[in-house]
Amino acid sequence: MVPLPWARVAGSSSELPPPQPVLDSVGVGPWPGPWPDDPRYDPELLAHGDRRNVVDRYRYWSVSAIVADLDTRRHPFHVAIENWRHDLNIGTVVRTANAFLAAEVHVVGNRRWNRRGAMVTDRYQHVRHHPDVAALHAWARAGGLPVLAVDNLPGATPLETAVLPRACVLLFGQEGSGLSERATAAADEVLSIAQFGSTRSVNAGVAAGIAMHAWVRQHAGEPS
């Protein structure tokens, strides 16, 4: 019988191997010492630890406290995506919008969407529903927000050279078919993302991330 590599060997002081770190462990354990006197902290998290995927400044904070703090710093751009086929990309769009601190994500069409890809970031990101693109455009006009459709269509303005408005709505379409004709016809501008390979398009989650980062590069300062 071959001994395991960490087994004790006769005449040796070797014992069991030292504990290995848990590679996928994130966050912090229970709060050490007296608890802070601050209403933003969640008693359950203080008692049991905070393993959520949040930045360190929000460790042990309740969800409502985090959302309230984010609301004081949100950027004035919005992200919208058409949802006619329960697109799996919407969760990714929500997660990325949270990372770039978008004002809101707007789901256009079907109210239900696949939340798995959001990785619970929809708890921190405001998500609004519109029954159709006409309702989205009406909402945007009422708020004085230009709608910028992002799709690789003939005559579109290259995103790489476009000057993006500070307050705007970035609108994306479905996987495969892209934006509907109604969405692009009513848009204030159509933007395209430069591609150099054989594929016709990138998925909506990737496109949204690229466009949001383009906005951040033009308008956002250093992360706080």
C-alpha positions in Angstrom: 0.0 0.0 0.0 1.5 3.3 -1.0 1.4 5.9 1.8 -0.3 9.2 1.1 2.3 12.0 0.6 1.3 13.7 3.8 1.1 10.6 6.0 3.3 10.3 9.1 6.5 8.5 8.5 8.2 6.4 11.1 11.0 8.2 12.8 9.8 11.5 11.5 8.0 14.4 13.2 5.9 14.9 10.1 2.2 15.2 10.9 -0.8 16.0 8.7 0.0 18.7 6.1 -0.7 22.4 6.9 -4.2 23.4 5.9 -4.5 24.7 2.4 -6.2 27.9 1.6 -9.7 27.7 0.1 -9.1 29.2 -3.3 -12.7 30.3 -4.0 -13.2 31.8 -0.5 -14.0 35.6 -0.6 -15.0 38.1 2.0 -14.4 38.2 5.7 -15.5 36.2 8.7 -17.5 37.4 11.8 -16.6 40.9 13.1 -13.9 40.7 15.7 -14.4 42.6 18.9 -17.2 45.0 19.8 -19.7 45.7 17.0 -19.7 49.1 15.4 -22.5 51.5 16.4 -23.5 52.3 12.8 -27.0 51.6 11.3 -25.5 50.7 8.0 -24.1 47.5 9.3 -26.1 44.3 9.2 -26.2 42.3 12.4 -26.4 39.0 10.6 -23.3 39.8 8.6 -21.5 41.0 11.7 -22.3 37.8 13.5 -21.6 35.3 10.6 -19.3 37.1 8.2 -19.7 38.7 4.8 -18.9 36.4 1.9 -20.6 38.6 -0.8 -18.9 39.8 -3.9 -18.8 43.4 -2.8 -15.9 45.9 -2.6 -14.2 46.2 0.8 -15.9 49.5 1.7 -19.3 47.8 1.8 -18.2 44.8 4.0 -20.9 44.0 6.6 -23.2 46.7 5.2 -26.9 45.9 4.6 -28.1 45.8 1.0 -30.3 48.8 1.6 -27.4 50.8 3.0 -25.2 49.9 0.0 -28.0 50.9 -2.5 -28.5 54.2 -0.7 -24.8 55.0 -0.9 -24.6 54.0 -4.6 -27.6 56.3 -5.3 -25.5 59.3 -4.2 -22.9 58.5 -6.8 -24.6 56.9 -9.8 -23.7 58.0 -13.3 -26.3 59.7 -15.5 -26.2 57.1 -18.3 -28.8 54.4 -18.6 -28.7 51.0 -20.3 -31.6 49.4 -22.1 -32.0 46.0 -23.7 -34.7 44.4 -25.7 -36.1 41.2 -24.2 -38.3 39.3 -26.7 -36.8 35.8 -26.2 -35.8 35.7 -22.5 -32.2 36.6 -23.5 -29.5 35.1 -21.2 -27.4 38.2 -21.8 -29.5 40.5 -19.7 -28.0 39.2 -16.4 -24.6 40.1 -17.7 -25.8 43.5 -18.8 -27.1 44.1 -15.3 -23.9 42.9 -13.6 -21.8 45.2 -15.8 -24.1 48.1 -15.3 -23.6 47.7 -11.6 -19.8 47.6 -12.1 -19.9 50.9 -14.1 -22.6 52.4 -11.8 -25.2 53.1 -14.4 -28.3 55.0 -13.3 -30.7 52.2 -14.3 -31.1 49.2 -16.5 -34.2 49.1 -18.7 -35.7 45.8 -19.8 -37.8 46.3 -22.9 -40.5 43.7 -23.8 -40.9 40.6 -21.6 -40.9 41.5 -18.0 -39.2 38.3 -16.9 -35.5 37.9 -17.6 -32.8 35.4 -16.6 -31.2 36.7 -13.4 -28.6 34.0 -13.1 -26.0 36.0 -15.0 -26.5 39.0 -12.8 -24.9 37.2 -9.9 -27.2 38.9 -7.4 -26.1 42.4 -8.6 -29.7 43.2 -9.4 -30.1 43.7 -5.6 -27.9 46.8 -6.0 -28.8 48.0 -9.5 -32.1 49.7 -10.3 -33.9 47.8 -13.0 -37.0 49.3 -14.8 -39.4 47.6 -17.2 -41.0 49.0 -20.4 -43.6 47.0 -22.3 -42.2 48.0 -25.7 -39.6 50.3 -27.4 -42.2 53.0 -27.8 -42.7 53.2 -24.1 -38.9 53.3 -23.6 -38.5 56.2 -26.1 -41.4 58.1 -24.5 -39.8 57.7 -21.1 -36.4 58.9 -22.5 -37.9 61.9 -24.3 -39.7 63.0 -21.1 -36.4 63.0 -19.3 -34.5 64.7 -22.1 -32.3 61.7 -22.6 -31.1 60.8 -26.1 -31.3 57.2 -27.0 -28.2 55.7 -28.6 -28.8 52.4 -30.3 -25.7 50.1 -30.5 -25.7 47.8 -33.5 -23.4 47.2 -36.4 -25.7 48.6 -39.1 -24.8 50.4 -42.4 -24.2 54.1 -41.8 -23.7 53.7 -38.0 -21.3 56.0 -36.2 -18.2 54.2 -35.0 -18.3 54.0 -31.2 -14.5 54.4 -31.1 -14.8 58.0 -32.4 -18.2 59.0 -31.2 -18.7 61.7 -28.5 -21.2 60.3 -26.1 -23.6 62.6 -24.3 -23.1 62.6 -20.5 -26.8 61.8 -19.9 -28.1 59.2 -22.3 -29.6 55.8 -22.8 -27.5 53.1 -24.5 -29.8 50.6 -26.2 -28.9 47.0 -27.1 -30.8 44.3 -29.0 -31.2 40.5 -28.9 -28.6 37.9 -29.4 -28.3 37.1 -33.1 -31.0 39.4 -34.6 -29.8 42.6 -32.9 -32.0 45.6 -32.4 -35.5 45.7 -33.8 -36.3 48.1 -36.7 -38.6 50.1 -34.4 -35.8 50.6 -31.9 -33.3 51.8 -34.4 -35.8 54.0 -36.3 -36.7 55.9 -33.2 -33.1 56.2 -31.9 -31.3 59.5 -31.9 -28.1 57.9 -33.2 -26.9 54.4 -34.1 -23.4 53.4 -33.0 -21.3 50.5 -34.2 -18.5 48.6 -32.5 -15.4 47.9 -34.6 -14.8 44.2 -35.3 -12.0 42.6 -37.3 -12.7 38.9 -37.3 -15.2 36.6 -39.1 -18.2 36.9 -36.8 -21.0 39.2 -37.6 -21.5 40.5 -34.1 -20.6 40.1 -30.5 -23.2 39.2 -27.9 -25.3 41.8 -26.2 -23.5 41.4 -22.9 -20.1 42.0 -24.4 -21.4 44.9 -26.5 -22.9 46.6 -23.5 -19.7 46.3 -21.5 -17.7 47.9 -24.4 -20.2 50.7 -24.8 -20.4 51.4 -21.0 -16.6 51.5 -20.8 -16.5 53.9 -23.7 -18.8 56.2 -21.7 -16.7 55.8 -18.6 -13.5 56.8 -20.4 -15.2 60.0 -21.6 -17.1 61.1 -18.5 -16.1 59.3 -15.3 -13.2 60.1 -13.0 -11.2 57.7 -10.8 -13.3 55.2 -8.9 -14.0 56.3 -5.4 
